[in-house]
Amino acid sequence: MSISCRLEKKFYRLGYKKIAGLDEVGRGALAGPIMAAGVVFSQRQLTNRKILKEVNDSKKLTAAKREKLFFLIKKNCQNWVVVGVNHKIIDRVGIEKANHLVFEKVLRKIKPDLALIDGRIKIDQKKGKCQSIIKGDQKIFSIAAASILAKVTRDHLMIKLDKKYPGYNLGKHKGYGTELHYSNLKKHGPCTCHRLSFRLK
């Protein structure tokens, strides 16, 4: 079942010119960055989106389906961006502030006049308007698309880090606090991509 784009269409009818869906991934991970994506679809693209009918919350899709949609979304949207805030900044400012920072980076790059953001987060945007939507990645088409871009980009990065830091299985659990990850941490201690401000034991 395709996720609705009624809200985006409603705001376009109200006169907004550039509406972006935003989502982040990696907030709860023990290693690696927090990443966020922003995706803009035009009114025409929202009306004719059969090629993207399988877009859904990234957590509800298989890895293979996310990979397929990752390329289709980038090809069939008006604008997109994926940015990150690394583990060093997370350790320095805390995950809440890092969460704000990563969304602010998306907004500076994509410059929408309306941003629909997943979750409860409140962003102070001087130019344009932001609206937080709880479980937006399950309700709003452009937010779901952003969740896929953020997830796939971060997964690719964690697979690269797995090669750089063998012994932690980062490519398997993507830095999250699984039993395997905690076992690796107990055996090897944290590496330089771990968030030392998080509970790693």
N, C-alpha and C positions, 0 to 999 in steps of 0.2 A: 504493500500500500504506500503510495507516494505521500510525502510530507507536504502540508499545505503551504502555499505562498500567498494566501489571502491577505495577510497583514502587509506584506511588501506592496501588493497591488493597491491596497487601501491607501497607504501612505503616498504612493505615486499619484493616485487620483487627487490627493489633498495638495499636491503641488511640489512635493520633494523631488529633487532631480537625481540624486545619487544615494541609494540606500544600500548599506553594507551589513552583512551578517558577520559577527565575530565570535570566535570560540577559542579556548585555550586547552592545552594538554600538558601533563607532566607536573601538575601542582603537587601531587602527593608522592612523587618519586623520591628515592633516596640519592639518586645520581643523575647527572646530566641537567640540561636546561629546562626551563618552562618555556613553551612555545605557544604562539597565538597566530591565528590566520584571520584574514578579512576577505570576504568575497562579495562582489557587486554583480548583480544581474540586472539588465535593462528590463523595461516593461515587456518588450517583445520577447526577450529570452525567457521571462517568467511565463508567458502565455504559451510559448512553443518549447516545452522542456521534456518531450518524450524520451529523448536520448539520455536524460538524467532522471528518469522515473524511479530508479533504484536508490537515489540519494536518501540517506537516513542517518541517524545518530551513528557516529563511527564505531561506538561500542557495540552496536547491534549488527555489525557487518563482519564478514570474514576478512582476513588479511588480503586474500586474493581479490575480493570484491572492492575493498578500499583502494587497492593498487589500480584497478581498472577505472574506478570513478575519479581517482586522483588526476589522471590525465584528461579524462572527459570534462571534468569541471573546469580545469585551467583552459581548455580549448573552447569551451562553450559559455564562458562568463565574460562580462565586460571588463572586469579588473579583479586582481587578486594579489595578496601579499602574505608571506609567512615570515615571522621574525621570532627571535628568542632572547631570553635573558639567562645568562649562564649561571652555573652553580656558585661562582665566586660572589656575584652580585646578590644572589639569594642568601648566601651566608652573611653578607654584610648588612643587607637592609631588611631581611626577613621575607617569608613567602607572601605575606599579604601585600607588602609594598611592591615586591617583584611582580605579582599578579597585575597590579595597577600599571606598572611600568611597561609590561609587555603589551597590554592593550593600548596604552598611549602611543607606543611605537607604531602599532598598526594604524591607528588613527592619523598620525602625522604623515604616514606614507600614502594612505589611500584617500584621505581627505573627503569623507562622505559628509553630506549635510544631515544625514540621519544614520545612526549606528544602532543596530539591534544586537545586544550582547547577552550571551548565555550566562545564567546565574543571577546572583543577587548583587553583584559588584556595582558600585556607583562610581562612574568616571566623570571628573570635572573637565568638560570639554568647552573651551572658550568659544570655538567656532563650530556651529552645528549642534545637534541634539543627540543624546544617548538614551536608550531605553533598555533597562535590564529585564530579562525574561527568564523566569525560573524554568528549568528543563527546556530551554529554547532549542537545544539541539535535537529534541524529540518533537518539536512543534513547528519550527520555522525553517523553511527550505534553505535560505541563504546561510543560516547558522549551522544547519546540518552539513552543508557543503564545506563551510569553514572548518568544522570539526574533523572532516576527512583530510583536508589539506594539512592541518596542524599535526594530526596523528601520524599520517604517512611520512611527513617530513621528519618528525622527531624519531620515529622508528628507524628510518634510514640512518640517521645520525647515531643512534644507539648501537646499530649494527657495526658502524665504523669504529665506534669507541670500544666495542667488544674485541676487535682486532688489535687495537692499540693497548688495551688493558686485559689481556687474557687471564682467565681464572675466575672471573666474576659472572660469566654468562649473561652479560649485558644485552646481547642480541636476542636472548630468549625472553627475559622478564622485563626488558626495556628500562631497567633501573628501579622498578617498583619493589616494595618490601615483601617479596615472596619468601617462603621457607628456604628455597635454594639460595636466594640472594643473601639472606642473613647467615646461612651456613658458610657461604664464600667469604663474607665479611669476618666471621669468626676465625676462619682459617688464614686469611691473608691481611686482614685489616683494611681500612679504606684506601682507595687510590686517589689520585689528584682530581678525578671528576666527581667524587662523592660530595654531598652536601654535609659538611661537618657540623652544621648547626642543627641537623636532624638527629633523631635518636637512631643510631646505627647498630644497636645491640638488642 
